[in-house]
Amino acid sequence: MIDRFARDAWEQHWREAQRDGSADADAPNPYLDDETLGLPPGTALDAGCGTGADAVRLAASGWAVTGVDIAPSALNAAARRAGRAAVPVTWIEADLTTWEPSIPFDLVTTAYAHASIPQLRLYHRIAEWVAPGGTLLIVGHGAQPAGSADDHGPPEGSTATTADITGLLEAAGWRIRTAREGTSAVPGHPVRHHDVVVRAERPVA
């Protein structure tokens, strides 16, 4: 059985999304603009970039963006998206559980990314890639309210709470700028996901 968060599973997911057209219909996550507004553009990493909607939005706003994903099909769709928008983005095929960037970034963002390690451990890895004084933006799946679970809910093991995430970061001295919850639509389905949104600033020293 294929690990649902392994490369082959994600590649299958994005191939199917390209066949049904949903890969090109992805929009930037609903919190990206609000949470990055006012940040001075610099270097940015979209960790688990999928088809690149967030990366392209950041690039169009003046950021020098790198997008990383484990699935080649997702990156192919992301490159096409960037081409249509006429913005430069560096795309890297890599596993977030083993990849290490060569430089830190002024902004690291991740939205609904899942890997074959526990969710908080993934966030801990991603946080290490933020430059001192830089910003980490996490948009993740929260646990669905009781009675709302269905086939379109978040996969088992893929959720976290704002308290989980802020506790992880505060223990390392990060300054929490946003810690909130919200809901977002599931494209093509009458379902809304429960989201957790955390934005934090890495200490300079």
C-alpha angles and dihedrals in degrees: 000000000000117000102248090226097045125107096261093051093049091046090053090048094053094043089055090046090054092049093052094040097242094115092067092042095061114122128203113277110275094245101048099091096045094047097046097040108117096019111124108244115251133131117337136187123202103201110205092009098178110188092351105251094138094040093051092047090053092047090051087054092056103268122137096233136199118189120199126191137156096224121079092203091057091050092049090054090045092053090051090050092051090048092053090049091045093228128132118243128165110226122202127186106215146131110252090214093065108016120102123193119231092226136027120249134229089224129024116185132179128179123191092333118160130185138177092273129072113287097244091049088054090052090049090055093047092049090059090065094064117102118236107279090018130123134252119199118191122185110179145158116274122201112281115250115262113282096018101090117122142144091289096053123109116288119261111274094021100098133091136173129237087244091054093051099041091047090054092051099039090055087062094047099259119155111234112221100170132018112164145129131231144155131251134189125255106227112246095007134087089236132110123205122222107235136198118206123193126173118182139171120227115232116252092226 
